[in-house]
């Protein structure tokens, strides 16, 4: 099957019969039509929940032994991967380099279009190679159409290097699926504007990536309940968030939460263990280390260690 045949089979590239007359509508009607179409995204993503959870389990297992999660995409898909990777660092105190994103065209593609870059299969392979990918890593190719050459090159290289390979696509069948150990495919149908996959496909990809990375972070102990206890208080707003997290988790007053968080070096997770277990910062960190970073497990440890 040639490239044109593949595109003709992709529902993300087809014409939506429900929006053929969109250029004749009022602004109100256009907005309503767009939102009606976007409402189709949630059921499509829910249909992939088992696959998303399965991938999260793989990522958790690999990251616990030092591996990484690597997103690879072009255009909107690549930018969404980069967004998710970057946001995990301050939100969950994740060390840079644990979740990595490759975007066709490099940094320039984040602030402007570098459309031809997505056709460079060799670039995908080269950039993946430069990361030193190995068996402990998980590589997730993100492509609405499911055929992006840049992503294909990266996934082929990942397979050769023994990494676990998954794809996030919005079409079935999708050529990239042949390279994957696991496929996540929320099929959202044709876009409001034919081929504009920054719309429903982009929404679906954002939902999947958010669900995936959040699940991984929770499983890795980056939360206590639904509190982001590894948040890095690098500015005033985040410091105040850290204080509120400590207050919510421990029942301390704002003044006491401020004090404990200061003693904990700005680490909400450490401050929580200090306050609840009645230990100093050094002991709290030791307990967290023995518990693999899990607050509940650290709190369950006996005073005798």
C-alpha positions as a Markdown table, in Angstrom:
| # | Residue | x | y | z |
|---|---|---|---|---|
| 1 | Unk | 0.0 | 0.0 | 0.0 |
| 2 | Unk | 1.5 | 3.4 | -1.0 |
| 3 | Unk | 1.4 | 6.6 | 1.0 |
| 4 | Unk | -1.8 | 8.0 | -0.7 |
| 5 | Unk | -3.7 | 4.7 | 0.0 |
| 6 | Unk | -2.6 | 4.9 | 3.6 |
| 7 | Unk | -3.9 | 8.4 | 3.9 |
| 8 | Unk | -7.2 | 7.6 | 2.2 |
| 9 | Unk | -7.8 | 4.9 | 4.8 |
| 10 | Unk | -7.0 | 7.2 | 7.7 |
| 11 | Unk | -10.2 | 8.5 | 9.3 |
| 12 | Unk | -8.3 | 11.5 | 10.7 |
| 13 | Unk | -7.8 | 12.6 | 7.1 |
| 14 | Unk | -11.3 | 12.0 | 5.8 |
| 15 | Unk | -14.1 | 14.6 | 5.4 |
| 16 | Unk | -16.6 | 14.9 | 8.2 |
| 17 | Unk | -20.1 | 14.8 | 6.7 |
| 18 | Unk | -21.5 | 16.6 | 9.8 |
| 19 | Unk | -19.4 | 19.7 | 9.2 |
| 20 | Unk | -19.5 | 20.1 | 5.4 |
| 21 | Unk | -21.5 | 23.4 | 5.7 |
| 22 | Unk | -19.5 | 24.9 | 8.6 |
| 23 | Unk | -18.5 | 27.9 | 6.6 |
| 24 | Unk | -22.2 | 28.9 | 6.3 |
| 25 | Unk | -22.8 | 29.0 | 10.0 |
| 26 | Unk | -22.8 | 31.7 | 12.7 |
| 27 | Unk | -20.0 | 31.8 | 15.2 |
| 28 | Unk | -22.4 | 30.4 | 17.9 |
| 29 | Unk | -23.3 | 27.5 | 15.6 |
| 30 | Unk | -19.7 | 26.8 | 14.7 |
| 31 | Unk | -18.7 | 26.7 | 18.4 |
| 32 | Unk | -21.6 | 24.3 | 19.2 |
| 33 | Unk | -20.6 | 22.1 | 16.3 |
| 34 | Unk | -17.0 | 21.9 | 17.4 |
| 35 | Unk | -17.9 | 21.0 | 20.9 |
| 36 | Unk | -20.4 | 18.4 | 19.8 |
| 37 | Unk | -17.5 | 16.8 | 17.9 |
| 38 | Unk | -15.1 | 17.1 | 20.8 |
| 39 | Unk | -17.6 | 15.3 | 23.0 |
| 40 | Unk | -16.9 | 12.2 | 20.9 |
| 41 | Unk | -13.3 | 12.1 | 22.2 |
| 42 | Unk | -14.0 | 10.9 | 25.8 |
| 43 | Unk | -15.8 | 7.6 | 24.7 |
| 44 | Unk | -12.9 | 7.0 | 22.3 |
| 45 | Unk | -10.3 | 7.4 | 25.0 |
| 46 | Unk | -12.3 | 5.4 | 27.5 |
| 47 | Unk | -12.3 | 2.5 | 25.1 |
| 48 | Unk | -8.5 | 2.4 | 25.4 |
| 49 | Unk | -8.4 | 2.5 | 29.2 |
| 50 | Unk | -7.1 | -1.0 | 29.5 |
| 51 | Unk | -4.3 | -0.4 | 27.1 |
| 52 | Unk | -3.3 | 2.9 | 28.8 |
| 53 | Unk | -3.2 | 1.1 | 32.2 |
| 54 | Unk | -1.1 | -1.8 | 30.7 |
| 55 | Unk | 1.4 | 0.7 | 29.4 |
| 56 | Unk | 1.5 | 2.5 | 32.7 |
| 57 | Unk | 2.4 | -0.8 | 34.4 |
| 58 | Unk | 5.3 | -1.3 | 32.0 |
| 59 | Unk | 6.6 | 2.2 | 32.4 |
| 60 | Unk | 6.5 | 2.0 | 36.2 |
| 61 | Unk | 8.4 | -1.3 | 36.2 |
| 62 | Unk | 11.0 | 0.0 | 33.8 |
| 63 | Unk | 11.4 | 3.4 | 35.6 |
| 64 | Unk | 11.8 | 1.6 | 38.9 |
| 65 | Unk | 14.9 | 0.0 | 37.5 |
| 66 | Unk | 16.3 | 3.2 | 36.1 |
| 67 | Unk | 14.6 | 3.3 | 32.7 |
| 68 | Unk | 13.0 | 6.2 | 30.9 |
| 69 | Unk | 9.8 | 7.0 | 29.1 |
| 70 | Unk | 10.5 | 8.6 | 25.7 |
| 71 | Unk | 7.8 | 10.3 | 23.7 |
| 72 | Unk | 8.4 | 10.7 | 19.9 |
| 73 | Unk | 6.2 | 12.7 | 17.6 |
| 74 | Unk | 5.8 | 15.4 | 15.0 |
| 75 | Unk | 3.7 | 18.5 | 14.8 |
| 76 | Unk | 0.9 | 18.7 | 17.3 |
| 77 | Unk | 1.7 | 15.1 | 18.5 |
| 78 | Unk | 5.3 | 16.0 | 19.2 |
| 79 | Unk | 4.4 | 19.2 | 21.0 |
| 80 | Unk | 1.9 | 17.4 | 23.2 |
| 81 | Unk | 4.5 | 14.9 | 24.1 |
| 82 | Unk | 7.0 | 17.6 | 25.0 |
| 83 | Unk | 4.3 | 19.5 | 27.1 |
| 84 | Unk | 3.6 | 16.4 | 29.1 |
| 85 | Unk | 7.3 | 15.6 | 29.7 |
| 86 | Unk | 8.1 | 19.1 | 30.8 |
| 87 | Unk | 5.1 | 19.4 | 33.1 |
| 88 | Unk | 6.0 | 16.3 | 35.1 |
| 89 | Unk | 9.2 | 17.9 | 36.3 |
| 90 | Unk | 7.8 | 20.7 | 38.5 |
| 91 | Unk | 4.5 | 19.0 | 39.3 |
| 92 | Unk | 6.0 | 15.7 | 40.6 |
| 93 | Unk | 9.5 | 16.7 | 41.4 |
| 94 | Unk | 10.6 | 14.3 | 38.6 |
| 95 | Unk | 14.3 | 14.4 | 37.7 |
| 96 | Unk | 15.0 | 15.8 | 34.3 |
| 97 | Unk | 15.6 | 13.1 | 31.8 |
| 98 | Unk | 13.3 | 10.5 | 33.2 |
| 99 | Unk | 10.5 | 11.4 | 30.8 |
| 100 | Unk | 12.0 | 12.6 | 27.5 |
| 101 | Unk | 10.3 | 14.0 | 24.4 |
| 102 | Unk | 11.6 | 14.1 | 20.8 |
| 103 | Unk | 9.9 | 16.4 | 18.3 |
| 104 | Unk | 10.6 | 16.3 | 14.6 |
| 105 | Unk | 12.4 | 19.5 | 13.8 |
| 106 | Unk | 13.9 | 19.9 | 17.3 |
| 107 | Unk | 13.3 | 22.9 | 19.5 |
| 108 | Unk | 12.3 | 25.1 | 16.5 |
| 109 | Unk | 9.2 | 22.9 | 16.1 |
| 110 | Unk | 7.9 | 24.1 | 19.5 |
| 111 | Unk | 7.6 | 27.7 | 18.5 |
| 112 | Unk | 6.9 | 27.4 | 14.8 |
| 113 | Unk | 6.0 | 24.9 | 12.0 |
| 114 | Unk | 8.8 | 22.6 | 10.7 |
| 115 | Unk | 6.5 | 20.5 | 8.6 |
| 116 | Unk | 9.0 | 18.8 | 6.4 |
| 117 | Unk | 10.8 | 17.3 | 9.4 |
| 118 | Unk | 8.1 | 14.7 | 10.0 |
| 119 | Unk | 9.1 | 13.0 | 6.7 |
| 120 | Unk | 12.7 | 12.4 | 7.8 |
| 121 | Unk | 12.7 | 8.8 | 9.0 |
| 122 | Unk | 16.5 | 8.8 | 9.4 |
| 123 | Unk | 16.3 | 11.8 | 11.7 |
| 124 | Unk | 14.0 | 9.9 | 14.0 |
| 125 | Unk | 16.4 | 7.0 | 14.2 |
| 126 | Unk | 19.4 | 9.3 | 14.8 |
| 127 | Unk | 17.8 | 11.2 | 17.6 |
| 128 | Unk | 16.6 | 8.1 | 19.3 |
| 129 | Unk | 20.1 | 6.6 | 19.0 |
| 130 | Unk | 21.6 | 9.8 | 20.5 |
| 131 | Unk | 19.6 | 9.1 | 23.7 |
| 132 | Unk | 21.3 | 5.8 | 24.2 |
| 133 | Unk | 18.1 | 3.9 | 24.3 |
| 134 | Unk | 18.2 | 0.4 | 25.9 |
| 135 | Unk | 16.1 | -2.5 | 27.2 |
| 136 | Unk | 15.0 | -0.6 | 30.4 |
| 137 | Unk | 13.4 | 2.2 | 28.4 |
| 138 | Unk | 9.9 | 2.6 | 27.0 |
| 139 | Unk | 9.4 | 4.5 | 23.7 |
| 140 | Unk | 5.9 | 5.8 | 22.9 |
| 141 | Unk | 5.4 | 6.9 | 19.3 |
| 142 | Unk | 2.6 | 9.6 | 19.0 |
| 143 | Unk | 1.0 | 10.0 | 15.6 |
| 144 | Unk | -2.5 | 10.9 | 14.8 |
| 145 | Unk | -2.4 | 9.3 | 11.3 |
| 146 | Unk | -0.4 | 6.3 | 12.5 |
| 147 | Unk | 2.1 | 6.6 | 9.7 |
| 148 | Unk | 4.6 | 9.5 | 10.4 |
| 149 | Unk | 8.0 | 8.6 | 9.0 |
| 150 | Unk | 10.0 | 10.4 | 11.7 |
| 151 | Unk | 8.2 | 8.3 | 14.3 |
| 152 | Unk | 8.6 | 5.2 | 12.3 |
| 153 | Unk | 12.4 | 5.7 | 12.2 |
| 154 | Unk | 12.6 | 6.2 | 15.9 |
| 155 | Unk | 10.4 | 3.1 | 16.7 |
| 156 | Unk | 12.5 | 0.9 | 14.4 |
| 157 | Unk | 15.6 | 2.0 | 16.2 |
| 158 | Unk | 14.0 | 1.4 | 19.6 |
| 159 | Unk | 13.0 | -2.1 | 18.7 |
| 160 | Unk | 16.5 | -2.9 | 17.5 |
| 161 | Unk | 17.9 | -1.7 | 20.8 |
| 162 | Unk | 15.5 | -3.8 | 22.9 |
| 163 | Unk | 13.3 | -1.0 | 24.2 |
| 164 | Unk | 9.6 | -1.6 | 24.9 |
| 165 | Unk | 7.7 | 0.1 | 22.0 |
| 166 | Unk | 4.2 | 1.5 | 22.2 |
| 167 | Unk | 2.2 | 3.7 | 19.8 |
| 168 | Unk | -0.5 | 6.3 | 20.4 |
| 169 | Unk | -2.5 | 6.7 | 17.1 |
| 170 | Unk | -6.0 | 7.8 | 16.2 |
| 171 | Unk | -6.6 | 5.3 | 13.3 |
| 172 | Unk | -7.2 | 1.6 | 13.0 |
| 173 | Unk | -5.4 | 0.0 | 11.2 |
| 174 | Unk | -2.3 | 2.1 | 11.6 |
| 175 | Unk | 1.0 | 1.2 | 9.8 |
| 176 | Unk | 3.1 | 2.1 | 13.0 |
| 177 | Unk | 1.2 | -0.6 | 14.9 |
| 178 | Unk | 3.3 | -3.2 | 13.2 |
| 179 | Unk | 6.3 | -1.9 | 15.2 |
| 180 | Unk | 4.7 | -1.8 | 18.6 |
| 181 | Unk | 4.4 | -4.1 | 21.5 |
| 182 | Unk | 1.3 | -2.2 | 22.6 |
| 183 | Unk | -1.2 | 0.0 | 20.7 |
| 184 | Unk | -3.4 | 2.8 | 22.1 |
| 185 | Unk | -5.8 | 3.9 | 19.4 |
| 186 | Unk | -8.6 | 6.2 | 20.4 |
| 187 | Unk | -10.5 | 6.5 | 17.1 |
| 188 | Unk | -12.1 | 9.9 | 17.1 |
| 189 | Unk | -13.3 | 10.0 | 13.5 |
| 190 | Unk | -12.9 | 12.7 | 10.9 |
| 191 | Unk | -12.0 | 16.2 | 12.2 |
| 192 | Unk | -14.3 | 19.2 | 12.1 |
| 193 | Unk | -11.9 | 20.7 | 9.6 |
| 194 | Unk | -10.7 | 17.9 | 7.4 |
| 195 | Unk | -7.2 | 16.8 | 8.4 |
| 196 | Unk | -6.8 | 19.3 | 11.3 |
| 197 | Unk | -5.6 | 16.8 | 13.8 |
| 198 | Unk | -4.8 | 19.4 | 16.4 |
| 199 | Unk | -8.6 | 19.2 | 17.1 |
| 200 | Unk | -10.2 | 15.9 | 18.2 |
| 201 | Unk | -7.1 | 13.8 | 17.7 |
| 202 | Unk | -5.0 | 16.3 | 19.7 |
| 203 | Unk | -7.6 | 16.3 | 22.5 |
| 204 | Unk | -7.5 | 12.5 | 22.6 |
| 205 | Unk | -3.7 | 12.4 | 22.6 |
| 206 | Unk | -3.6 | 15.0 | 25.4 |
| 207 | Unk | -6.0 | 12.9 | 27.5 |
| 208 | Unk | -4.1 | 9.7 | 27.0 |
| 209 | Unk | -0.7 | 11.3 | 27.8 |
| 210 | Unk | -2.1 | 12.9 | 30.9 |
| 211 | Unk | -3.8 | 9.7 | 32.1 |
| 212 | Unk | -0.6 | 7.7 | 31.4 |
| 213 | Unk | 1.9 | 10.0 | 33.1 |
| 214 | Unk | -0.3 | 10.8 | 36.0 |
| 215 | Unk | -0.9 | 7.1 | 36.6 |
| 216 | Unk | 2.8 | 6.4 | 36.5 |
| 217 | Unk | 3.6 | 9.3 | 38.9 |
| 218 | Unk | 1.0 | 8.0 | 41.4 |
| 219 | Unk | 2.3 | 4.5 | 41.2 |
| 220 | Unk | 5.9 | 5.8 | 41.8 |
| 221 | Unk | 4.8 | 7.5 | 45.0 |
| 222 | Unk | 4.7 | 11.0 | 43.7 |
| 223 | Unk | 1.4 | 11.6 | 45.5 |
| 224 | Unk | -0.1 | 11.0 | 48.9 |
| 225 | Unk | -3.7 | 10.5 | 48.3 |
| 226 | Unk | -4.3 | 13.1 | 45.6 |
| 227 | Unk | -1.8 | 15.5 | 46.9 |
| 228 | Unk | 1.3 | 16.2 | 44.8 |
| 229 | Unk | 3.8 | 15.7 | 47.6 |
| 230 | Unk | 6.9 | 15.8 | 45.4 |
| 231 | Unk | 6.1 | 19.3 | 44.0 |
| 232 | Unk | 9.2 | 21.5 | 43.8 |
| 233 | Unk | 8.4 | 24.9 | 45.4 |
| 234 | Unk | 10.6 | 26.9 | 43.0 |
| 235 | Unk | 8.5 | 30.0 | 43.2 |
| 236 | Unk | 6.2 | 31.8 | 45.6 |
| 237 | Unk | 3.0 | 30.2 | 44.2 |
| 238 | Unk | 4.5 | 26.7 | 44.4 |
| 239 | Unk | 5.8 | 27.3 | 47.9 |
| 240 | Unk | 2.3 | 28.3 | 49.1 |
| 241 | Unk | 1.0 | 25.2 | 47.3 |
| 242 | Unk | 3.6 | 23.1 | 49.3 |
| 243 | Unk | 2.4 | 24.7 | 52.5 |
| 244 | Unk | -1.3 | 23.9 | 51.7 |
| 245 | Unk | -0.3 | 20.3 | 50.8 |
| 246 | Unk | 1.4 | 19.8 | 54.2 |
| 247 | Unk | -1.6 | 21.4 | 56.0 |
| 248 | Unk | -4.1 | 19.1 | 54.1 |
| 249 | Unk | -2.0 | 16.0 | 54.8 |
| 250 | Unk | -1.2 | 16.6 | 58.4 |
| 251 | Unk | -3.9 | 18.9 | 59.8 |
| 252 | Unk | -1.2 | 21.4 | 60.9 |
| 253 | Unk | -1.9 | 25.1 | 61.0 |
| 254 | Unk | -0.5 | 27.3 | 58.3 |
| 255 | Unk | 2.2 | 28.6 | 60.6 |
| 256 | Unk | 3.3 | 25.1 | 61.7 |
| 257 | Unk | 3.2 | 23.8 | 58.1 |
| 258 | Unk | 5.4 | 26.7 | 57.1 |
| 259 | Unk | 7.9 | 25.8 | 59.8 |
| 260 | Unk | 8.0 | 22.1 | 59.1 |
| 261 | Unk | 8.3 | 22.7 | 55.4 |
| 262 | Unk | 11.3 | 25.0 | 56.1 |
| 263 | Unk | 12.9 | 22.3 | 58.2 |
| 264 | Unk | 12.3 | 19.8 | 55.5 |
| 265 | Unk | 14.2 | 21.9 | 53.0 |
| 266 | Unk | 11.0 | 22.6 | 51.0 |
| 267 | Unk | 10.2 | 19.0 | 50.5 |
| 268 | Unk | 6.4 | 18.4 | 51.2 |
| 269 | Unk | 6.8 | 14.6 | 51.3 |
| 270 | Unk | 9.5 | 14.9 | 53.9 |
| 271 | Unk | 7.6 | 17.4 | 55.9 |
| 272 | Unk | 4.5 | 15.2 | 56.0 |
| 273 | Unk | 6.5 | 12.2 | 57.4 |
| 274 | Unk | 8.1 | 14.5 | 59.9 |
| 275 | Unk | 4.8 | 15.9 | 61.2 |
| 276 | Unk | 2.8 | 12.6 | 61.3 |
| 277 | Unk | 5.6 | 10.3 | 62.5 |
| 278 | Unk | 7.2 | 12.8 | 64.9 |
| 279 | Unk | 10.7 | 12.5 | 63.4 |
| 280 | Unk | 13.3 | 14.9 | 62.2 |
| 281 | Unk | 14.1 | 15.6 | 58.5 |
| 282 | Unk | 17.0 | 13.1 | 58.4 |
| 283 | Unk | 14.9 | 10.3 | 59.7 |
| 284 | Unk | 12.0 | 11.2 | 57.5 |
| 285 | Unk | 14.2 | 11.0 | 54.4 |
| 286 | Unk | 15.7 | 7.7 | 55.6 |
| 287 | Unk | 12.2 | 6.2 | 56.0 |
| 288 | Unk | 11.2 | 7.5 | 52.6 |
| 289 | Unk | 14.3 | 6.0 | 51.1 |
| 290 | Unk | 13.6 | 2.6 | 52.6 |
| 291 | Unk | 10.0 | 2.9 | 51.4 |
| 292 | Unk | 10.9 | 3.6 | 47.8 |
| 293 | Unk | 9.5 | 7.1 | 48.2 |
| 294 | Unk | 6.0 | 6.0 | 49.2 |
| 295 | Unk | 4.7 | 8.2 | 52.0 |
| 296 | Unk | 2.2 | 5.6 | 53.3 |
| 297 | Unk | 4.8 | 3.0 | 53.6 |
| 298 | Unk | 7.2 | 5.4 | 55.3 |
| 299 | Unk | 4.5 | 6.2 | 57.9 |
| 300 | Unk | 3.7 | 2.5 | 58.5 |
| 301 | Unk | 7.4 | 1.9 | 59.4 |
| 302 | Unk | 7.8 | 1.3 | 63.2 |
| 303 | Unk | 9.8 | 3.7 | 65.3 |
| 304 | Unk | 12.5 | 1.1 | 65.5 |
| 305 | Unk | 13.1 | 1.3 | 61.7 |
